[in-house]
Amino acid sequence: MHSVGKGVREIRVAEDDGWFRVFYVADLGDVVYILHGFQKKSNQTPKRAVETGINRYRLAVAESQQRVQR
């Protein structure tokens, strides 16, 4: 999911009651960061979900940089 951040991937799950997505990144050291999970109601990913993913990606990058400095 390049629009969220470098190395961010997306898990897609289709169920009877809708589509579900999870944004995660595993390229920041030895930790997998789960950034956001949500249910999609349309074909387009909601802008708010992307914004949440971007904000949490920034936090994950900062956290991973702190881990390296320790």
C-alpha positions as a Markdown table, in Angstrom:
| # | Residue | x | y | z |
|---|---|---|---|---|
| 1 | Met | 0.0 | 0.0 | 0.0 |
| 2 | His | 2.4 | 2.6 | -1.3 |
| 3 | Ser | 0.0 | 5.5 | -0.5 |
| 4 | Val | 0.4 | 4.7 | 3.2 |
| 5 | Gly | 4.2 | 4.3 | 3.3 |
| 6 | Lys | 7.3 | 2.5 | 2.1 |
| 7 | Gly | 7.0 | -1.3 | 2.6 |
| 8 | Val | 3.4 | -1.2 | 3.8 |
| 9 | Arg | 1.5 | -4.3 | 2.8 |
| 10 | Glu | -2.2 | -5.0 | 2.9 |
| 11 | Ile | -4.0 | -8.2 | 3.9 |
| 12 | Arg | -7.4 | -8.6 | 2.2 |
| 13 | Val | -10.2 | -10.8 | 3.5 |
| 14 | Ala | -13.6 | -11.3 | 1.9 |
| 15 | Glu | -16.3 | -12.6 | 4.1 |
| 16 | Asp | -20.1 | -12.9 | 3.7 |
| 17 | Asp | -20.7 | -9.7 | 5.7 |
| 18 | Gly | -18.1 | -7.6 | 3.8 |
| 19 | Trp | -14.5 | -6.9 | 2.9 |
| 20 | Phe | -11.8 | -6.4 | 5.5 |
| 21 | Arg | -8.3 | -4.9 | 5.2 |
| 22 | Val | -5.3 | -4.8 | 7.5 |
| 23 | Phe | -2.3 | -2.5 | 6.8 |
| 24 | Tyr | 1.0 | -3.7 | 8.2 |
| 25 | Val | 4.7 | -3.1 | 7.8 |
| 26 | Ala | 7.5 | -5.7 | 8.4 |
| 27 | Asp | 10.5 | -3.7 | 7.0 |
| 28 | Leu | 11.3 | -1.8 | 10.1 |
| 29 | Gly | 13.8 | -4.0 | 12.0 |
| 30 | Asp | 12.7 | -7.3 | 13.6 |
| 31 | Val | 9.1 | -6.1 | 14.4 |
| 32 | Val | 5.9 | -6.4 | 12.5 |
| 33 | Tyr | 3.7 | -3.3 | 13.0 |
| 34 | Ile | 0.0 | -3.7 | 12.5 |
| 35 | Leu | -1.0 | -0.2 | 11.4 |
| 36 | His | -4.8 | -0.3 | 10.9 |
| 37 | Gly | -7.6 | -2.8 | 10.4 |
| 38 | Phe | -11.0 | -1.9 | 9.0 |
| 39 | Gln | -14.1 | -3.1 | 7.1 |
| 40 | Lys | -14.5 | -1.7 | 3.5 |
| 41 | Lys | -18.0 | -0.7 | 2.5 |
| 42 | Ser | -17.2 | 0.2 | -1.2 |
| 43 | Asn | -14.5 | -0.6 | -3.8 |
| 44 | Gln | -12.5 | 2.5 | -2.8 |
| 45 | Thr | -10.4 | 2.5 | 0.3 |
| 46 | Pro | -11.8 | 5.2 | 2.6 |
| 47 | Lys | -9.6 | 8.3 | 2.8 |
| 48 | Arg | -9.8 | 8.3 | 6.6 |
| 49 | Ala | -8.4 | 4.7 | 6.7 |
| 50 | Val | -5.5 | 5.7 | 4.5 |
| 51 | Glu | -4.8 | 8.8 | 6.7 |
| 52 | Thr | -4.9 | 6.6 | 9.9 |
| 53 | Gly | -2.4 | 4.2 | 8.2 |
| 54 | Ile | -0.1 | 7.1 | 7.3 |
| 55 | Asn | -0.2 | 8.5 | 10.8 |
| 56 | Arg | 0.5 | 5.1 | 12.4 |
| 57 | Tyr | 3.3 | 4.4 | 9.8 |
| 58 | Arg | 5.0 | 7.6 | 10.9 |
| 59 | Leu | 4.8 | 6.5 | 14.6 |
| 60 | Ala | 6.1 | 3.0 | 13.7 |
| 61 | Val | 9.1 | 4.6 | 11.8 |
| 62 | Ala | 9.9 | 6.8 | 14.9 |
| 63 | Glu | 9.5 | 3.8 | 17.2 |
| 64 | Ser | 11.9 | 1.6 | 15.1 |
| 65 | Gln | 14.5 | 4.4 | 15.0 |
| 66 | Gln | 14.4 | 4.6 | 18.8 |
| 67 | Arg | 14.8 | 0.8 | 19.0 |
| 68 | Val | 18.0 | 1.0 | 16.9 |
| 69 | Gln | 19.5 | 3.8 | 19.0 |
| 70 | Arg | 19.1 | 1.7 | 22.2 |
